[in-house]
Amino acid sequence: MLDTNEYIFALGPVKKPSCEKLLDTLRKEISRHTIRIPRLIVEEVRENLSPDAFRELILFINTLTSIDEDFLVPFELGAKYETQGFKSPDAFIAAYTEWVGADALVTENRHFLSSQAALPFKVLSAEKCLALIKS
């Protein structure tokens, strides 16, 4: 599961090479990896990208996956993370990542999640994710 910032840093005006490389690698190795994306992330990315860059995201999504509607994620799962002290958006992202059964949440800014005990997924930066999928 890729967080909002992975797409923004790969497609937006301020690029982060590891994020660009991650999206490129996933595009090239489509048969080896599964990507899931909730509507919330699509909307957050849309607010932060130019129309041309957002079109590129939509092409990426249409090639590799489809958009999951946020209401599909069980409310109880998000509430579980909120009772653990997560802010609402962070709770939703954690709940979504768990709900889809993702091995990892790839993010540049939610590393505090990795300090939480017993998460059912890893929390990785784009750089660490690339190292794992290249090995």
C-alpha positions in Angstrom: 0.0 0.0 0.0 1.5 3.3 -1.1 0.7 6.4 1.0 -0.2 9.8 -0.5 3.3 11.2 -0.3 4.8 8.4 -2.4 2.7 9.6 -5.4 3.2 13.3 -4.7 7.0 12.9 -4.4 7.1 10.7 -7.6 4.8 12.8 -9.8 4.7 16.3 -8.2 7.0 19.3 -8.7 9.3 18.4 -5.8 10.6 15.0 -6.7 12.2 12.4 -4.4 14.3 9.9 -6.5 13.4 6.9 -4.3 9.7 7.6 -4.8 10.0 8.0 -8.6 12.1 4.8 -8.8 9.5 2.9 -6.7 6.6 3.8 -9.0 8.7 3.0 -12.0 9.8 -0.3 -10.6 6.2 -1.2 -9.7 5.0 -0.3 -13.2 7.7 -2.5 -14.8 7.2 -5.4 -12.4 3.4 -5.4 -12.4 3.1 -9.2 -12.3 5.2 -9.4 -9.1 3.4 -6.9 -6.9 -0.1 -5.9 -6.0 -1.0 -2.2 -5.3 -4.1 -1.1 -3.5 -5.3 2.5 -3.3 -8.3 4.0 -1.4 -10.3 7.0 -2.6 -8.9 9.1 0.2 -5.4 8.9 -1.2 -6.6 9.6 -4.7 -8.3 12.8 -3.5 -5.3 13.9 -1.4 -3.0 13.4 -4.3 -5.4 15.3 -6.7 -5.3 18.3 -4.3 -1.5 18.3 -4.5 -0.7 17.7 -8.1 -1.1 19.6 -11.3 -3.8 18.3 -13.7 -1.2 16.7 -16.0 0.5 15.0 -13.1 -2.8 13.8 -11.8 -3.6 12.3 -15.2 -0.3 10.4 -14.9 -1.5 9.0 -11.6 -4.8 7.9 -13.1 -3.0 6.1 -15.9 -0.8 4.4 -13.3 -3.8 3.3 -11.3 -5.7 2.2 -14.4 -2.7 0.1 -15.5 -2.0 -1.5 -12.1 -5.1 -1.5 -9.9 -8.5 0.1 -9.2 -9.7 2.6 -6.6 -11.3 1.2 -3.4 -14.1 3.2 -2.0 -13.4 4.3 1.6 -16.7 3.2 2.9 -15.7 -0.5 2.2 -13.3 -0.4 5.1 -15.1 -1.6 8.3 -15.7 1.2 10.7 -14.7 -1.0 13.6 -11.2 -1.4 12.1 -10.7 2.3 12.0 -12.1 2.7 15.5 -9.6 0.1 16.7 -6.7 2.3 15.6 -8.3 5.5 16.9 -8.6 3.9 20.4 -4.9 3.2 20.2 -4.4 7.0 19.9 -4.1 7.4 16.1 -5.5 10.6 14.5 -8.4 10.0 12.3 -6.5 10.0 8.9 -3.7 7.8 10.3 -6.3 5.4 11.7 -8.0 5.1 8.4 -4.7 4.5 6.5 -3.7 1.8 9.1 -7.2 0.3 8.9 -7.2 0.3 5.1 -3.7 -1.3 5.0 -4.8 -4.0 7.4 -8.1 -4.5 5.6 -6.5 -5.1 2.2 -4.0 -7.5 3.8 -1.0 -5.5 2.6 2.5 -6.6 3.6 3.6 -3.0 4.0 2.6 0.6 4.1 5.1 2.6 2.1 5.3 6.1 3.4 7.6 9.0 3.9 5.8 10.6 6.9 4.0 8.0 8.9 7.0 6.3 10.4 5.5 6.8 13.9 3.3 3.8 13.0 6.3 1.5 13.0 6.7 2.1 16.7 3.2 0.7 17.3 3.2 -2.7 18.8 1.8 -5.6 16.8 0.8 -3.9 13.5 -0.2 -6.5 11.0 2.0 -4.8 8.3 5.4 -3.3 7.9 6.0 0.5 7.7 8.7 1.2 5.1 10.1 4.2 3.3 10.3 4.1 -0.5 14.0 3.5 -0.2 13.6 0.5 2.2 10.8 -0.9 0.0 13.0 -0.7 -3.1 15.7 -2.5 -1.3 13.3 -5.3 -0.3 11.7 -5.8 -3.7 15.1 -5.7 -5.4 16.6 -8.5 -3.2 
